Each structure stands twice: as structure tokens, then as C-alpha cells.
């Protein structure tokens, strides 16, 4: 028997012998006490592997389910007993017949096994399986208890448990406790711990006066026992007691020490627990070297969870160098034992490896074959099929896979299946798609599906747009902006300080959506957040070429005609294109053709990128190729296979324009409708396409869809008006004028000029100075204050007669004052001119000069000239020819003709 060290409170000579129970510490009474502090540490002895590693659960189950139940295999009896107990722990009810037969045959394998020991195993099995009544009917319990007094300490312990738990007909608690005491005096560790626990809980036990500290120490010593092949299972119990902290104070350092001791004796399961301590526990001093030593030991000894974790450690490369080959090896070891989570990890490992597509698909198919296959697996398989063969070629296969995922309530599968169903002809498909979207909203709280429902009723309803239902969902979706954020949207969000909308944007960005990453970074810069946060999101942006492309698109929205900034956006697009971003390739091509087409190197780059994407079915790439590099019909013929297999909505619309066959045109457009993004641009494209096809009713329906996207976007209303204006019908002309009015009253200058020209043209049927005046009065009264003055001055130059009519209907002073109050230089200048024109005295003149000064400081050349005149003549200020000359010179440098003339006059007078 081994000796032990570092036992505090108890002399080492007392440890490990049952005879120590003679050293009793009598106590007069018991009070409730907490767990005791005992340092019972492993012996300092040279250890070598002697424990036999437990087989993985899957192996144990397979071995015994395939067993013929005629005779036990040639194994050590204690191993058979251990595996029977393991099956009992896994599922005693499911494996009951197998375990019962194993117990029945054990005496043939172990001739030394006593009948009472065999009966104890049977009783424990029945109890764990919940078959108490069946057990009672056999009389086995009462017989076992009746013979307990003459049995082993282990049997006494079980008999006590049966009585105390109310399983037997005998309810004599005193007798049960006496059994427990006798078992403890006999050296049974479980009985020793039970009595110590009762004493610590404040219970006094007749015939038992051993101090709990001594009892616990004796129990632990008995558990250690001899250095044999079963020691690892026994000392694992010591580790558990220190982990639980019920009879001894919780001490994970000591628990870890005993587990390490067991691991060094060859127990892989103990090694895994040591590794977990060093991964997870904050109560021990962690050591990565110790972690890796025992984690690898456990993995190499067949502990499936350790194999999975070691694979993950090699995959991440945080505490050791990354090694994907070893990661794959250990994942595969775990998978071979049926470890589902490792198969998931293996699939994710392959998904990030560009050269492992075949292995990735294999891993996904393995997952899909499981009875409890996760739904997302089917979504990934479906998307891989689409990516490999194209949407149109693989739609049926993808639909079946998405349906399997949707059955398992996978959100991606449900969303994708909804899109396929709503894009498919056939009765009930649209309604099924709507129901899937409603399920996502109702069951999973996916508020983004409200936008999808709006789009479904607008663009995918089989009988044409259902505007009322679409309007309902559009209203419900307010505040749940999707992926399309413009610079205008982001700047408005920054000025509004809308925290809920900003949180939604951040959430989408954190989920890795490229457009939202770009939009959120733009937002952070717009609100002037700290440099650290901007750097963090800059780095996140740089990891995604599609996010880089989206940010470049935002840059282009904001640059105007600045060639330098356009080139910066182009450089970003080209870099993202080199990294494989489809959006960047098309975006770079489009920008080059619009702004850098004279550069032959850039033009060649544009053609290369556009051809790459055209081959992938990108219709916008085809359109750009047809505009610059090839005849449209040739582009169509060259990329017809891509259009047929994977063409997007733009590609299908492009194809419809290249063929003469009406049915073929119609087929292309129906396909386009089924996959199009429901947006203003796509609706306008469909309207033009159906107009070309000679189907005005369908064209008008798509114009209605476009109008639904035009609220608050006057320039969109103007584009629709221009489309209507190209149609030769009275109804179309009326729609055009209505939309031009909406656009103009919304602030669109081009629409305003179109209407002014129309209403003031005496040769036009729409000639009406009254309507022109009414329009401009409304525009002026509702225009932003900073733009009022420029609108009025522009109207005075372009349509003086209408200007005079407008002046008669508006309070000009009030309008200009509102504009001046915003800091608009034109408003300040015109309001100052009005003040001077009223001859209201010295105060008005001083105010006017102050306004001229402010407007001049903002760079308004006309205000500089007027300010110079006031300085020259002393109007509202002290006369000062030097000041007058200085302001005239500034205005002249800005190209003001009047300033140049006045300077010439001043020079003549001086001469």
C-alpha cells in the first residue's frame, strides 16, 4: 500500500488503513458545518502507464449491440463489468436487455464472483432503468437486504442506500444507518463519505464518532488502494470530490493534481479533464505546456472530445503554430468515432480552404446523412450546387435541399426556399413563399423579412403588383433598413443621432454583410468617432473584397466631378477586383468606361474584368461590354451558356432585347422577374423591357412598382416621368406630367425646368402660366431655406415673367430672411438688398452691410461688389476706398465682370 504526503490536520501514519478507524475523536454533539479543508495529494512515486483506457462510448455501444449474447467475449472480467456499467450510465433503459445478459454471464468469465456481488449489479441496473416494480416482484431486493449483515462492506453500503431511498419494504432508517456504519468500519469509501457528509450536515449517527476529516481521509486512502489497473477509476472519484466541494472544500488545484496522477498512469479521460482545467478554469494556474501535453495524450488515447479540441487548437493556431493537416487528422479521428461536432468543425475547416472543395462537399454530405443533420448543411449544399452549376441549371436540386433545411427550421434554407417558390410558376408556390417569410418573422423575429414581404407583393406576385399589401409591409418595415444604404441615408442617420437605426446597421455589419460593413464605417467617419474604432472597422473592411467594393461605391456617390477622388475610388475597386470581388470587377469596369476610357491600360483592365463576370452570368457586365467592346448580339451569343445556366436579372433582360422570338423574350423576362432584386432600377428596367416587347399593360405595372420606390426620392419620379413621356398616348402623357409635378415639388431642379418650359411654351398643349406660377410658388415656399434665394434668382434669369407673377404671390422679405438665417450667402445678399431698397434708415443700412460682409466672407462675388459699394459711399459703415478696392479685387479674382469694370473706373479717376 502506498504512502501519502502533505496531509494537513491528520497525521500521515493514519492514512490508508482501515485500522485507523480505531483512532476516534469522540464528540459530544453535532452542529452543521461546511465542507472541511483537507490537502490529500497524490503520492510522490514514479508512475508508469498501468491503467487500461476506457473505450469511446460509440465503440462500447457498437461492440455490445453487435454481440450475439451467447457467450461473453474474451475480455478481462472487470473490463466487461466496467463496460456494462458504462452502458448503464449512457442509457440504462435502452440497453437494459444487453446489460442484463452481460451480468447473467459474468460468473462464467469470473469464477470468483460472488452471488451477492452479481445480485448487487442486477439491482443497480433495475434501479437505474426505473424498473423498481419489476425488481420488487422478483423479491431480489428484500433477499439482498436480508443477507446484507453477513455480506461485504460494499453490499452493506448498497443495502443502506436501498432502505434510505425507500426502495425496500423495510423502512427502518436506524438499521440502514447501522449498515452504513458497519460498511464504513469495513473500509468502504462510499460509506465513509456518506457518514462524513451526514455529520457535516449536523446529523449525529449512532455508533459513529469518527471525525469527518478522518473519515474523508480514510475514504480517499481506501480509494487509492493498490497500484493496479483499476486505480485510475478510483482516484478519479477523489478528483470529483474536490471538484464538487460537498464534503471537502472545493479545491480545483488538488482535483487537477489527482487527474494528472491518473493521466500519468495511462488514463486518457483524466488527461482530457486536466486539459480542460487549463483551458477553462480560473481557479488554477494555467500552463499551456501542460494543457498541450495532456490534450495530446488524451487525443492519442482515443478520447473523442480531446481529438476534436486538439483539431480545433491546430486549426486556430493561438497557443501553438497553426497546422491544418494535423487539425484535419484529429478531426477525422473524432469523426470516425461518430463525433458530430467534429464533423461540423471539419466541414468549416474545408470551407475556408480554396483547394478543398471536394472534401468540403464530402463532409457536408456526411453531415446531411445523419438522422439529426443540422438544417444549415442543406443550405450550404444547395448554395454550392448553385455556385458550381449555376442557379438555373441547379434550381430543382437546390430547391429540394433548401426544403430539407426548411423542414429543420434553418432560417437560411427557409429564406432561400421562399425566394425560389415565389419565383416559380404553379399554383400555390407564391403563397408557400409568403408563408415561409411569415414564419421567419413570427417564429424567429427576423424583422428584415418585412422588406422581403414588401418586395414579394411588389415584384413577385403572379397577378402583378399588389400595391396595398406592399404598402402595408413597407410601412411595417420602417426602421429596419436592409442592405442598400446610400451616402444620403448614412449622412441623414448621422445627423439624426438615431441610436436604434445605428444599432441595426452595426448589427448587420457585425454579422459580416459586406455592404453594411462599408456603410457602418462610413457612418463612424460621418459622426467623427474615435480613431481606434475607425481603425478597427477599416481592418474589418480590408478582410472582405466585397466590403471594399461597397465602400468604393459610397465614395463614388460622394465625389461629384472630383477626378482625384474618382481615381481613389477606382484604385480601391481595382484592388478588390484583383481579390476576386464580382461587384468590384463590374464597378471598376463601369467607372473606367465613364471616366477613364481614354486610358488604354485601364480600358484593357475593364474589358478583362467585365468578361470574367459576364462568363459568370452578370448582366451588367454584358451591357457594358456591348456598349464599348462588342456588338450586343455578339455579346449575347458568346455568353448564352452563362445566361442559360446562371444569368442574373440584368443578363436575362439583356438577352430579351437581343432576340426576336416573342416567346423567348417572354421567357427571359419571366425568369428575370423571378430572380430580380426588387428595386427602383430593376422595376424601371422591366418596364422598358416590356415596353419594347409591346406589352404596355405589363410595362405600366412595373412603372407602378417603380413609383412605389419613389416616395421621398423626387429624382426617381422624374425618371419615371421621362419614361412615360416617351410613350405616345394621352394616358402616358398625363402620368408623365403628374410625376414631373411630384418631382419638381419635391425639389428636383430638372423636373422643375421641364415643367417651366412646358407651361410657358405657347405651342404646347400644356401651356399655362398659371400652372407655372402655382408650381414655383409651391417650390419656393417649401424649398430648404438655404436654397430659396438661388431658386428665385435662377427663376428671375430663366423665366422673368413667371418670376414677377411669383413675387406677387409670396412674401419675398420673409423668404429671404429665412434663407439668410440659415447662413446661405445668396439669401443674406438678397435680404440685404431688400433692406437697402426699403430706405428704412441707418440701422437697416448697417444691417445690410453686415449681411454683405458675411456673404462676402463666404465667397459670394456679387456680395463683395455690393460691400465695396457700401464702403465707397459710406452706406451702413464708415467710408473706406481701400476696403472698397480690396473687396473689388477679390471679386475680380473670382471672375466678376462688374468688379473688373469698377476697378478700371477707379484707376482712371486716380490717373
TIGUNU-835147 format. One record per residue (C-alpha): residue in one letter; x, y, z. Coordinates in steps of 0.5 Angstrom, whole numbers, plus 500, padded with zeros to 3 digits. Each point is the difference from the previous one (the first is absolute). Layout:
# TIGUNU-835147
aXYZ/...
# end
This chain:
# TIGUNU-835147
x500500500/x503507498/x501505505/x498508499/x503506502/x497507502/x494498504/x498506504/x496499506/x501493500/x507496502/x503496494/x500494504/x492500500/x499500493/x499494495/x498495505/x493498503/x503498507/x501508500/x492500502/x502498507/x503507501/x494503501/x498507502/x494500505/x495506499/x495502505/x495502495/x500502492/x499507497/x499502493/x507501497/x502501493/x505496496/x507499503/x506502498/x505494498/x506500496/x500493498/x505500494/x503494495/x506497503/x507501497/x501494497/x503498493/x494498496/x499497493/x494498496/x496494503/x493503499/x496497494/x497505496/x492501500/x498498493/x496506497/x492500501/x499498493/x505495500/x497497506/x493500497/x502497494/x503494503/x494498504/x495502495/x503495495/x501495506/x497493499/x498500507/x502492500/x507501504/x504506502/x506502496/x507498503/x501506504/x502501507/x494499504/x501507504/x500503493/x493497498/x498503506/x502507499/x497500493/x494497503/x500506505/x501505494/x494497496/x496501506/x503507501/x498502493/x493497499/x498495505/x493499497/x502500493/x506495501/x496496506/x500493497/x507500498/x503502506/x495495504/x503495495/x507502502/x499500507/x497493500/x506497496/x505504504/x501494505/x502495494/x506505499/x502502507/x499493504/x502504507/x494505499/x495499506/x493499499/x498506505/x505505495/x496497494/x494502503/x502507502/x502501493/x493498498/x496504505/x504506498/x498499493/x493499501/x500507504/x504504495/x495497495/x494502504/x497493501/x499500507/x493497500/x503494496/x506499504/x495500506/x496495497/x506495500/x502501507/x507502499/x500506504/x498497506/x504494500/x506504499/x499505506/x498494504/x507497498/x504506501/x502500507/x504494498/x503503494/x506504498/x500508501/x498501493/x494496501/x498504506/x501506497/x495499495/x495497505/x500506504/x499504493/x494496498/x497501507/x501507501/x498501493/x493497501/x501494495/x499495505/x494498504/x504501506/x500507503/x505499506/x505506499/x503499506/x502493497/x502503494/x505505503/x503494504/x501496494/x504507497/x504500507/x502493499/x502501493/x504506502/x503496505/x502495495/x503505496/x495501494/x502507498/x493502498/x497498507/x506504503/x498507495/x492499502/x501500507/x505506500/x495503496/x495499505/x504502505/x502507497/x492501499/x499500507/x498492501/x502496505/x501493499/x499494505/x506496500/x504505496/x505505504/x506501494/x502507499/x497502493/x507502498/x503493502/x494496496/x501504494/x508499500/x499492502/x495500494/x505503495/x505496502/x496494499/x498502493/x507501498/x502493503/x504495496/x504503494/x496495495/x497501493/x493503504/x504506504/x498505494/x493499501/x500500508/x505507500/x495503495/x495500506/x505504504/x500505495/x493500499/x499501508/x505506500/x496503493/x493499504/x502503506/x495497504/x504496506/x507503499/x501507498/x500502492/x507500498/x501499493/x507500500/x500494504/x495497496/x505502494/x505496503/x497494501/x497500493/x507501498/x502494504/x495496497/x502502493/x508498501/x497493502/x497500493/x493503501/x498504493/x494502503/x503503506/x505503496/x495504496/x497502506/x507503502/x500504493/x493503501/x502502507/x506504497/x495502494/x494503504/x501500508/x502507503/x502496507/x506497498/x507503497/x499498493/x506498496/x500499492/x505495500/x496496505/x494501496/x503497494/x504494503/x493497503/x496503494/x504496495/x501494505/x492500500/x499500493/x505495498/x497495505/x493501497/x496505504/x496503494/x499506504/x507501500/x501499493/x495505498/x503505504/x507499498/x498500493/x497507502/x506502503/x504498494/x495504496/x500506504/x508501501/x499504506/x505496505/x503496495/x502501493/x494499495/x501493497/x494499495/x502493499/x500498507/x494503501/x496496495/x504494502/x497501507/x493502498/x500494496/x502495506/x494503503/x495500494/x502492500/x497499507/x494504498/x501507503/x495504496/x503507503/x507498497/x497498493/x497507500/x507503502/x503496494/x495503495/x501507503/x508499499/x499497493/x495506498/x506505502/x505496495/x499502493/x503494498/x496495504/x493501496/x499492499/x502499508/x495505502/x494497496/x502493503/x500503507/x493503498/x497494497/x503496506/x496505505/x494500495/x499492501/x500501508/x493499503/x501506504/x503504494/x500508501/x496504495/x505504498/x504495497/x495499495/x500508498/x508499499/x499494496/x494504496/x505506499/x506496498/x496497494/x497507498/x507502500/x503494497/x495499494/x496507500/x493502503/x496498494/x504493499/x499498507/x494503503/x496494500/x506496504/x501507505/x492500501/x500493503/x506501504/x497507503/x494496501/x503495504/x504506504/x493504501/x497493503/x505501505/x499507501/x506503497/x499507499/x505501494/x496494497/x493503501/x502507497/x503497494/x495495499/x495506501/x503503494/x500494496/x493499501/x498507499/x504500493/x497493498/x493500496/x495495502/x494500505/x502501507/x507502499/x500507502/x495499506/x505495502/x506505500/x496505503/x498495506/x508499501/x501507500/x495501505/x503494504/x506503500/x497507503/x495497505/x505494503/x507503499/x499507501/x503501493/x497507499/x505501494/x494496496/x495505501/x504503494/x500494496/x493499501/x499507497/x504498494/x497494499/x493503500/x503506495/x504496496/x499492500/x492500501/x498495494/x494505498/x504506500/x502505506/x495500506/x502507502/x495501506/x503494503/x507502498/x499507503/x498496507/x506497500/x504506498/x497504506/x502494505/x507499497/x501508502/x507500505/x502493497/x504502494/x503495496/x507499497/x499506495/x503506504/x502507495/x504505503/x494505500/x497494505/x506500504/x501507501/x493501502/x501495505/x506503503/x496507500/x494497504/x504496505/x495494499/x503495505/x495494498/x502501493/x507501501/x500493504/x496497495/x506502495/x505498505/x497493501/x500499492/x507502500/x502495506/x496495496/x505500494/x496503495/x505504495/x495506498/x498501508/x508500502/x501505495/x494504502/x502500507/x507502499/x497506496/x495501506/x506500505/x504505496/x494505499/x499500507/x507501502/x501494504/x507499504/x506498495/x500493504/x493498498/x501502493/x507496499/x496494503/x495501494/x505501495/x504494501/x493496500/x498503494/x507498497/x499493501/x494500495/x501502493/x492501499/x500504506/x506504497/x496501493/x494502504/x504506504/x503502493/x492500497/x499505506/x506504498/x497501493/x494502503/x503506504/x506502495/x496504495/x504502494/x507500504/x504496496/x506499505/x494497505/x497495494/x507498499/x501498507/x493496500/x503497493/x506497504/x496497505/x496497495/x506497496/x503497507/x493497502/x499497493/x507497500/x498496506/x494498497/x494504501/x495500495/x497506502/x507504500/x501497493/x494503497/x500506504/x507501497/x498499493/x495505501/x504505503/x505499495/x496501494/x496506503/x506504502/x507497498/x498497493/x506503496/x505497504/x502493496/x502496506/x494502505/x496498494/x503494499/x499498507/x493502500/x499495494/x503495504/x496500506/x494501496/x501494496/x501496507/x494502502/x496499494/x502493500/x497499507/x493503497/x501507503/x495504495/x503507502/x507498497/x497497494/x496507499/x507504501/x504495495/x494501495/x501508501/x507500499/x504494498/x495496495/x493500496/x495498505/x497494496/x507497500/x501501508/x493496500/x503494496/x506500504/x497500507/x494496498/x502494504/x501504506/x494504499/x496493500/x504497506/x501506505/x497506497/x498505504/x494505499/x504505496/x503495496/x493497498/x497507499/x507501495/x498493497/x493502499/x502506496/x504496495/x495495498/x494501495/x496494502/x495502505/x499494504/x508500501/x499507502/x494499505/x504494503/x506504501/x496506503/x496495505/x507497502/x503507501/x494501505/x501494504/x507502502/x500507500/x501505506/x494504501/x503507499/x498506496/x506499495/x497493499/x493502499/x502505495/x504495496/x494495500/x495506498/x505502494/x501492498/x492499500/x499507496/x505497495/x496494500/x494503498/x496499507/x498507502/x496497506/x506496503/x504506499/x495504504/x500495505/x508501501/x499507500/x495500506/x506496503/x505505499/x495505502/x500496507/x507501501/x500508498/x497503506/x505505503/x504499494/x498505495/x505499495/x497493499/x493503499/x504504495/x503494496/x493496500/x497507497/x505500495/x499492498/x492502500/x502506495/x503495495/x493497499/x496502495/x493500504/x496505504/x500496506/x507499500/x501508499/x495501506/x504495504/x507504498/x497507502/x498497506/x506497502/x504506498/x496504504/x501496506/x508500499/x500508499/x496501506/x505495504/x506504498/x502497493/x503506496/x500496493/x493499501/x498507502/x504502494/x496495496/x493503502/x502507500/x502499492/x494496499/x495505504/x503506496/x500497493/x494503497/x501495494/x499494506/x493498501/x502500508/x501508499/x498503507/x504506503/x495499506/x503493501/x507502499/x499506506/x496495504/x505495500/x506505501/x496503506/x500493503/x507498498/x502507503/x496499507/x502493501/x508500498/x505500505/x502507503/x507499497/x497499493/x495505500/x504506497/x503496495/x494498497/x497507500/x506502497/x500495495/x493501498/x501507499/x505499495/x497494496/x492502501/x500507501/x492501499/x499494505/x505503505/x495506500/x494496501/x503496506/x503507503/x492502500/x498494504/x506499505/x503504506/x507501497/x503503506/x497494505/x503495495/x507504499/x500501508/x499492501/x506499495/x504505503/x499497507/x503493497/x507503498/x498500493/x504505496/x495501495/x495501505/x504505504/x502504494/x492501497/x498501507/x505506501/x498503493/x492500502/x502503507/x504506496/x494500495/x495502505/x504506502/x499498508/x505505503/x507499502/x499494504/x497496494/x506502496/x505498506/x497493500/x500500492/x508501500/x501495506/x496495495/x504501494/x506500505/x498493502/x498497493/x507503497/x504496505/x496494498/x503501493/x494504496/x503504495/x493504499/x500502507/x508502500/x498505495/x494503504/x504500506/x505504496/x495505498/x498501507/x507501502/x501505495/x494504501/x499499508/x494496500/x499497506/x507501502/x506505500/x502501493/x507497498/x502500493/x506495502/x495495502/x495501494/x506499496/x503494504/x493496499/x499502493/x507497498/x497493504/x494500496/x504502493/x505494502/x493495500/x498503493/x495505502/x500505494/x497505504/x505501505/x505500494/x497506497/x499504506/x508499502/x501502493/x496507501/x503500507/x507500496/x498505495/x498505506/x506499503/x504502494/
# end
